[in-house]
């Protein structure tokens, strides 16, 4: 006989091959790992002044500088001082000239120290419209 009979189907076992599904999961995992953007924090806690509705959202790909209440400047958890701003951010701005620079000034920090950091960022090559001072 060339055809199948109804009794033949009961004898066959059905197997589900899970290998393609596991491959898809690993491909998705690799994709999400590669496409993840990591935000580098400044490494110190800064009490930012509250300005109400004028606060804007921070970009995930940006240079974060923190000015503490003792007027110390931090980048990536390392104290760099005001004079170290150019040396730290100039190589980053050479790679990506339009990268935003965000200055997180403590509410007790002197205005002059925050403005000096702003001036150093300009000297390092940051675009004037890409420098912002972070608030709450």
Backbone bond lengths (Angstrom), bond angles and torsions (degrees), N, CA, C in turn:
res aa  C-N    CA-C-N  psi(-1)  N-CA   C-N-CA  omega(-1)  CA-C   N-CA-C  phi
1 X - - - 1.443 - - 1.521 110.00 -
2 X 1.298 112.38 144.03 1.455 116.94 -179.46 1.516 112.56 -92.70
3 X 1.266 120.70 -25.95 1.462 124.08 -176.64 1.517 111.54 -93.63
4 X 1.283 115.28 172.56 1.457 120.87 178.26 1.520 109.28 -97.10
5 X 1.268 113.46 152.67 1.458 117.15 174.84 1.517 109.02 -102.56
6 X 1.278 117.39 164.16 1.457 122.46 -177.83 1.523 111.03 -64.54
7 X 1.274 119.21 -31.88 1.457 122.75 -179.11 1.512 113.52 -69.74
8 X 1.334 119.50 -23.33 1.461 122.52 -179.55 1.528 112.74 -68.35
9 X 1.323 118.86 -32.86 1.462 122.14 -176.17 1.521 112.35 -66.31
10 X 1.286 119.70 -30.12 1.462 122.26 -178.34 1.520 111.55 -71.29
11 X 1.316 118.02 -24.75 1.455 121.23 -178.31 1.534 113.00 -80.66
12 X 1.322 118.85 -20.49 1.462 121.97 -176.56 1.529 110.57 -84.65
13 X 1.342 115.88 137.79 1.463 121.03 175.65 1.520 108.61 -99.05
14 X 1.328 115.41 143.62 1.454 120.96 179.79 1.532 108.09 -99.78
15 X 1.330 117.16 128.35 1.463 123.09 178.64 1.529 108.49 -115.70
16 X 1.320 116.18 135.57 1.456 121.54 176.92 1.527 106.97 -105.07
17 X 1.330 114.93 123.08 1.458 120.54 179.69 1.528 108.51 -87.86
18 X 1.344 117.85 115.91 1.455 122.77 -177.09 1.533 113.32 -92.93
19 X 1.311 117.75 -1.32 1.471 120.18 -178.47 1.524 113.18 -59.85
20 X 1.331 120.43 -45.09 1.478 118.61 178.82 1.529 112.96 -63.08
21 X 1.328 117.34 -34.41 1.462 119.87 179.43 1.535 110.23 -67.26
22 X 1.313 117.78 -41.24 1.465 121.64 178.38 1.530 109.84 -65.13
23 X 1.327 117.42 -39.79 1.465 120.72 176.68 1.532 110.95 -61.03
24 X 1.328 117.05 -43.32 1.465 120.92 179.26 1.529 110.81 -62.72
25 X 1.313 117.43 -40.49 1.462 120.88 -179.93 1.525 110.35 -64.32
26 X 1.330 117.45 -42.07 1.465 119.70 178.46 1.527 111.62 -67.02
27 X 1.310 117.93 -37.05 1.464 120.80 177.47 1.526 109.72 -64.64
28 X 1.330 118.53 -43.18 1.466 121.38 176.70 1.523 111.50 -63.42
29 X 1.320 117.12 -41.34 1.459 121.18 178.75 1.527 110.93 -60.90
30 X 1.311 116.88 -46.03 1.469 120.98 178.63 1.526 110.21 -62.58
31 X 1.333 117.40 -41.96 1.463 120.95 179.14 1.525 111.17 -59.51
32 X 1.341 117.62 -46.89 1.452 120.09 -178.30 1.524 112.20 -68.64
33 X 1.313 118.70 -33.68 1.465 121.17 177.35 1.520 110.48 -66.96
34 X 1.328 116.96 -43.28 1.464 121.16 -177.80 1.527 111.30 -70.26
35 X 1.321 118.12 -36.00 1.463 120.40 -174.73 1.525 113.72 -89.52
36 X 1.326 118.59 1.63 1.459 121.49 -179.93 1.526 110.26 -74.59
37 X 1.324 115.43 137.12 1.460 121.60 177.82 1.522 107.52 -106.09
38 X 1.322 116.28 126.05 1.455 121.06 -179.53 1.521 109.20 -98.71
39 X 1.323 116.16 135.08 1.459 121.70 178.22 1.520 107.90 -97.23
40 X 1.317 115.39 124.16 1.462 119.78 179.50 1.523 108.43 -89.71
41 X 1.298 116.78 118.58 1.454 122.27 -178.91 1.524 110.68 -83.11
42 X 1.332 115.85 162.98 1.464 120.10 -178.13 1.514 112.58 -76.40
43 X 1.321 119.37 -25.08 1.453 121.97 176.47 1.513 115.07 97.29
44 X 1.317 118.26 -5.68 1.461 121.24 176.00 1.523 108.71 -130.44
45 X 1.321 116.02 152.86 1.465 121.72 177.63 1.518 108.66 -86.96
46 X 1.332 116.32 126.65 1.452 122.21 -177.88 1.518 108.39 -121.20
47 X 1.340 117.17 129.13 1.466 121.67 174.19 1.515 108.30 -85.19
48 X 1.331 116.26 101.86 1.460 120.86 -177.08 1.520 109.86 -82.78
49 X 1.326 117.20 145.15 1.464 119.79 178.74 1.523 110.77 -68.38
50 X 1.327 116.21 148.12 1.458 121.92 -179.63 1.521 108.84 -91.65
51 X 1.344 116.53 122.70 1.463 120.45 178.91 1.519 111.64 -116.70
52 X 1.310 117.92 11.64 1.456 121.59 175.77 1.517 112.68 75.86
53 X 1.323 116.34 -129.95 1.460 121.86 -172.74 1.518 113.47 -76.61
54 X 1.305 119.06 -7.27 1.464 120.70 -176.74 1.524 112.95 -78.95
55 X 1.328 118.33 -7.30 1.467 120.72 -178.73 1.522 109.56 -70.29
56 X 1.330 115.91 141.17 1.465 120.24 -179.80 1.523 109.49 -119.02
57 X 1.327 115.16 162.95 1.466 120.63 179.92 1.522 109.98 -72.97
58 X 1.345 116.50 143.73 1.462 121.64 179.92 1.522 110.09 -85.82
59 X 1.306 116.23 144.41 1.465 120.36 174.62 1.513 109.20 -76.37
60 X 1.332 116.13 146.59 1.461 119.06 -179.27 1.530 111.73 -75.13
61 X 1.324 117.72 -30.67 1.462 120.95 178.13 1.519 108.34 -102.21
62 X 1.317 116.30 87.80 1.452 120.35 -177.80 1.525 109.51 -149.99
63 X 1.314 114.82 165.53 1.458 122.05 177.37 1.523 107.08 -96.83
64 X 1.328 116.89 120.34 1.458 121.57 -178.27 1.531 110.20 -105.15
65 X 1.302 116.63 121.97 1.461 123.26 175.99 1.530 107.29 -117.52
66 X 1.326 117.50 136.59 1.462 121.83 179.86 1.519 109.83 -116.64
67 X 1.338 115.57 136.12 1.462 121.93 174.57 1.525 106.07 -114.62
68 X 1.338 116.76 117.14 1.461 121.51 -176.37 1.524 110.46 -81.94
69 X 1.337 115.63 175.32 1.461 119.93 179.56 1.523 112.23 -66.64
70 X 1.354 117.70 -19.77 1.470 121.28 175.39 1.523 111.51 -89.84
71 X 1.336 117.63 11.40 1.475 125.00 -179.24 1.524 112.89 63.92
72 X 1.329 117.01 28.49 1.460 121.13 173.76 1.518 108.28 -91.17
73 X 1.328 116.47 143.19 1.462 121.51 -178.09 1.524 108.84 -105.69
74 X 1.327 116.65 131.28 1.458 122.85 -179.38 1.516 109.98 -122.07
75 X 1.342 114.70 142.64 1.466 121.78 171.62 1.522 107.24 -138.80
76 X 1.318 117.87 121.15 1.459 122.14 178.70 1.516 113.43 62.23
77 X 1.336 117.51 33.30 1.458 121.38 179.23 1.518 114.07 82.19
78 X 1.309 117.65 1.63 1.463 122.34 -177.50 1.530 109.54 -112.95
79 X 1.322 116.06 132.07 1.462 120.38 177.08 1.527 108.26 -75.13
80 X 1.348 116.00 118.41 1.468 119.59 -176.42 1.525 112.16 -112.44
81 X 1.321 118.01 -14.46 1.453 120.40 -178.01 1.520 111.14 71.88
82 X 1.318 115.71 167.37 1.466 119.88 -178.29 1.522 110.78 -65.93
83 X 1.331 117.20 -37.49 1.466 120.56 -178.70 1.529 112.76 -72.24
84 X 1.333 118.16 -16.68 1.459 120.70 -179.40 1.512 114.57 -89.32
85 X 1.335 116.83 -1.88 1.466 120.46 -177.47 1.529 110.95 -63.72
86 X 1.321 116.23 -45.95 1.470 119.70 -177.48 1.526 110.51 -61.69
87 X 1.322 117.40 -46.07 1.460 120.82 -178.11 1.520 113.67 -62.73
88 X 1.330 116.99 -31.38 1.466 120.58 -178.34 1.522 112.94 -82.33
89 X 1.329 116.94 -41.31 1.466 117.45 -171.81 1.530 114.55 -98.35
90 X 1.327 118.07 -15.72 1.466 119.38 179.86 1.529 112.40 -61.56
91 X 1.357 119.56 -43.37 1.480 118.40 177.31 1.535 112.48 -62.87
92 X 1.321 116.93 -35.20 1.467 120.01 178.61 1.521 111.14 -68.18
93 X 1.332 116.16 -38.82 1.459 120.54 179.99 1.524 111.64 -75.02
94 X 1.323 117.74 -23.22 1.458 120.42 175.44 1.525 109.86 -67.82
95 X 1.340 116.21 -40.17 1.463 120.65 178.38 1.520 111.42 -70.19
96 X 1.329 117.27 -44.52 1.465 122.71 -177.62 1.523 108.29 -131.49
97 X 1.340 118.39 91.38 1.467 121.21 -173.89 1.532 114.35 -63.45
98 X 1.318 118.60 -27.12 1.463 120.07 -177.29 1.528 113.10 -97.65
99 X 1.351 117.35 18.46 1.466 121.27 178.42 1.533 109.78 -69.65
100 X 1.351 116.71 131.39 1.464 119.07 179.47 1.526 112.25 -69.76
101 X 1.324 115.97 145.74 1.461 122.77 174.97 1.527 106.64 -113.70
102 X 1.329 116.26 121.88 1.456 121.12 -178.12 1.532 108.46 -114.45
103 X 1.313 116.03 122.89 1.460 122.21 179.99 1.528 107.25 -102.05
104 X 1.320 115.40 118.70 1.462 120.91 177.52 1.525 107.74 -98.99
105 X 1.308 115.97 99.55 1.460 120.69 -179.08 1.516 111.16 -96.04
106 X 1.319 116.47 128.94 1.465 121.09 176.00 1.529 108.21 -63.63
107 X 1.349 116.90 147.00 1.463 119.68 -178.89 1.524 112.13 -65.37
108 X 1.341 117.57 -19.40 1.463 121.09 177.64 1.530 112.33 -95.44
109 X 1.317 117.68 -3.84 1.466 120.88 179.12 1.525 109.13 -71.94
110 X 1.334 115.49 149.97 1.469 118.35 179.48 1.525 109.87 -72.88
111 X 1.311 114.52 144.69 1.462 120.40 179.91 1.526 110.85 -60.83
112 X 1.320 116.16 -35.45 1.460 120.51 -179.21 1.523 112.38 -63.09
113 X 1.326 117.18 -38.94 1.469 119.94 -179.99 1.529 110.74 -66.39
114 X 1.331 116.33 -41.45 1.469 119.82 178.70 1.531 109.94 -64.86
115 X 1.316 117.29 -40.21 1.463 120.58 179.32 1.525 111.91 -69.56
116 X 1.324 117.79 -32.95 1.464 120.09 175.64 1.529 110.75 -65.75
117 X 1.336 116.44 -40.46 1.472 120.23 176.56 1.528 109.22 -63.30
118 X 1.328 116.67 -40.59 1.466 121.02 177.02 1.531 110.71 -59.71
119 X 1.328 116.44 -45.19 1.465 120.83 178.77 1.527 112.34 -64.23
120 X 1.321 117.33 -39.26 1.462 121.01 178.31 1.534 110.52 -65.64
121 X 1.333 116.77 -36.99 1.466 120.17 177.65 1.529 110.37 -64.62
122 X 1.331 116.72 -38.89 1.468 119.85 176.43 1.524 110.94 -63.85
123 X 1.335 116.83 -42.74 1.463 120.84 178.64 1.530 112.28 -65.25
124 X 1.330 116.49 -28.66 1.466 120.82 179.59 1.526 111.68 -75.41
125 X 1.337 116.72 -12.89 1.464 119.33 177.24 1.509 114.76 112.35
126 X 1.324 117.54 9.28 1.461 119.52 178.08 1.527 109.21 -71.94
127 X 1.323 115.79 143.07 1.458 120.18 177.53 1.523 109.31 -73.11
128 X 1.324 115.79 139.64 1.471 120.89 -174.31 1.526 111.79 -58.29
129 X 1.322 117.80 -38.79 1.463 120.57 -179.02 1.523 112.89 -80.83
130 X 1.338 118.44 -4.09 1.465 122.40 178.86 1.527 112.55 -102.32
131 X 1.334 118.18 2.07 1.464 121.55 177.95 1.525 107.42 -100.14
132 X 1.317 116.04 127.68 1.469 119.39 178.24 1.521 109.85 -137.75
133 X 1.323 114.92 156.18 1.456 122.16 178.51 1.522 106.73 -107.19
134 X 1.330 115.40 121.75 1.456 121.81 -174.54 1.525 110.99 -77.97
135 X 1.337 115.19 141.23 1.457 122.25 175.04 1.519 108.24 -132.51
136 X 1.316 117.17 177.22 1.474 120.94 179.03 1.507 110.56 -67.66
